[in-house]
Amino acid sequence: MNIKITPNNLTKLEKIFEDAKYVLRFEKGSFNSGYCILEHKKVVVINKFLNLEGRINTLIDILSTLPLEEEMLTAESHKLYKQIQADKPVSQASAEQPGEEKTEE
């Protein structure tokens, strides 16, 4: 995804999670990938020590793998989410198993 690294774009990405009723938390921890997803509780924990570019790239990575209820998104959030989904690598989409618990650390 070709998105500019700006605080405004970070806010737009965070809004997608908010619209989808996910709790987005920035905390310290020993995350190998920079984040952890607890799908059943709809919580996403991001390493708070990531810089702006790291946060944006991490949120894009998560959104490209996380199935969201698109009808819950606002028009602006839905448009950005569709762009992220369109840029998802094909190999990643076929490698996912439905209903699989995702807890990366």
C-alpha positions in Angstrom: 0.0 0.0 0.0 1.4 3.3 -1.0 0.2 5.6 1.9 2.0 8.7 3.0 3.6 8.6 6.5 1.6 11.4 8.2 -0.1 11.7 11.6 -3.4 12.3 9.8 -3.1 9.0 7.9 -2.3 7.2 11.2 -5.5 8.7 12.6 -7.5 7.4 9.6 -6.1 3.9 10.1 -7.0 4.0 13.8 -10.5 5.2 12.9 -11.0 2.0 10.9 -10.4 -0.1 14.0 -12.6 2.1 16.1 -15.5 1.8 13.6 -15.1 -2.0 13.6 -15.3 -2.0 17.4 -11.7 -3.1 17.9 -9.8 -1.8 20.9 -6.4 -0.5 19.7 -3.8 -0.2 22.4 -0.2 1.1 22.3 1.7 -0.6 25.0 5.2 -1.9 25.7 6.0 -5.5 25.4 8.3 -8.0 23.7 6.4 -8.4 20.4 8.5 -10.1 17.7 6.3 -8.7 15.0 5.5 -5.4 16.7 1.9 -6.3 17.5 -0.5 -8.9 19.0 -4.1 -9.6 18.0 -6.6 -11.0 20.4 -9.5 -11.6 17.9 -12.1 -13.0 20.3 -11.8 -9.9 22.5 -11.4 -7.6 19.5 -8.2 -6.1 20.9 -5.1 -5.2 19.0 -1.9 -4.3 20.9 0.8 -2.4 19.1 4.3 -1.8 20.4 4.3 1.8 21.8 7.9 2.3 20.9 7.3 2.1 17.1 7.8 5.3 15.3 5.1 6.8 13.0 6.2 4.8 10.0 6.3 1.6 12.0 2.8 2.2 13.4 1.3 2.9 10.0 2.9 -0.1 8.4 1.9 -2.3 11.3 -1.7 -1.2 11.1 -1.8 -1.8 7.3 -0.3 -5.3 7.9 -3.0 -6.1 10.4 -5.8 -4.7 8.3 -4.7 -6.7 5.3 -5.2 -9.9 7.4 -8.0 -9.0 9.7 -11.6 -9.7 8.5 -13.8 -6.7 9.5 -17.5 -6.2 9.2 -17.4 -3.6 6.4 -21.0 -2.4 7.0 -19.8 -1.0 10.4 -17.3 1.3 8.7 -17.9 4.9 7.8 -17.6 5.8 4.1 -14.1 7.2 4.5 -12.9 4.3 6.5 -14.5 1.8 4.1 -12.8 3.4 1.1 -9.3 3.2 2.8 -10.0 -0.4 4.0 -10.9 -1.5 0.5 -7.7 0.0 -0.8 -5.7 -1.9 1.8 -7.6 -5.1 0.9 -6.9 -4.6 -2.8 -3.2 -4.4 -2.2 -3.1 -7.6 -0.1 -0.6 -10.1 -1.4 -2.3 -13.1 -3.1 -0.1 -15.7 -1.3 -1.1 -14.2 2.1 -4.8 -14.4 1.3 -4.6 -18.1 0.3 -2.4 -19.0 3.3 -5.0 -17.9 5.9 -7.3 -20.5 7.5 -10.8 -19.4 8.4 -11.5 -19.3 12.2 -7.8 -19.6 13.0 -6.7 -17.8 16.2 -4.2 -15.1 15.5 -1.8 -14.2 18.4 1.5 -13.0 17.0 4.1 -12.0 19.4 
